[in-house]
Amino acid sequence: MKVWYNTSLVESELAPIHDGWMLGRGIFETIRTIDGHPLALSRHMRRAMKGGKVVGIRLPSEEDIHLAIAQVIDSNPFSNGRLRISFSDDGSWIAQHDEYLEIEKPARLRVERERIDSEKTPPKKFPYSYRLNILERAQSDGFDDAIVCNSQNFICESAISNLLLYIDGQWVTPPLSNGILAGVMRALVIENLEVAVRKVKFEELDSISGCLLLSSLKIALPVESICDRKLPEIEISQRLGAQIRAMVIASSVR
């Protein structure tokens, strides 16, 4: 498989990649593609540029990035793909396009035991092991993901996704001030749907009757249970998830 490394396409074995991740430290964006079209690409690029300024990484020109994206997708065509663009703090960068297998089964969540405080609106940084470790612990216990809370006992997000929660007949999502990632799908949902942004106390966990995981890859994946408690409004979650998916695809794929 070919990846774009700095100035040209190369075989993936010749690029500093391990298990799909660029070696070293830097920032990254992971973008869903459908029939070769990256979803919400401009939003991802704006977030990458902002993240680069925060951590002191100068990104390549917009023209170079778009050239890399076009060539790596053409070299590795998939009807459902995962485009990952990584920018290292040493100035090197990689664009890679892999097949993405759609997740169709609703997710089962647990609550991460450790309380985690993140910086406000943190950039997406690699290595990403601290988040993947949370995911792996949840999966080793038979769950798909884990809800993360901060030291103030507010619900924040999952290991790798934003949360959309149905509480007392209203969809809500935690605020960026909780230290959550400024997710692209989260932003699209807030802008286009009736969603309240507010802090959600851990004590409200049992009041959650519906839930969606929002991420660039999953888009909007319904959740069927939290800590083995079945969520009663799974059908409402599924309908909203389908609505979000249609909205995102319609706005990105022409």
Secondary structure as UniProt FT lines:
FT   STRAND          2..5
FT   TURN            6..7
FT   STRAND          8..11
FT   HELIX           12..14
FT   STRAND          17..18
FT   TURN            19..20
FT   STRAND          21..22
FT   STRAND          26..34
FT   TURN            35..36
FT   STRAND          37..38
FT   TURN            39..40
FT   HELIX           41..55
FT   HELIX           62..75
FT   STRAND          80..88
FT   TURN            89..90
FT   STRAND          93..99
FT   STRAND          107..111
FT   STRAND          125..126
FT   HELIX           129..140
FT   TURN            141..142
FT   STRAND          145..149
FT   TURN            151..152
FT   STRAND          154..158
FT   STRAND          162..167
FT   TURN            168..169
FT   STRAND          170..173
FT   HELIX           176..178
FT   HELIX           184..192
FT   STRAND          196..197
FT   HELIX           202..207
FT   STRAND          208..215
FT   TURN            216..218
FT   STRAND          219..226
FT   TURN            227..228
FT   STRAND          229..230
FT   TURN            232..233
FT   HELIX           234..252
//
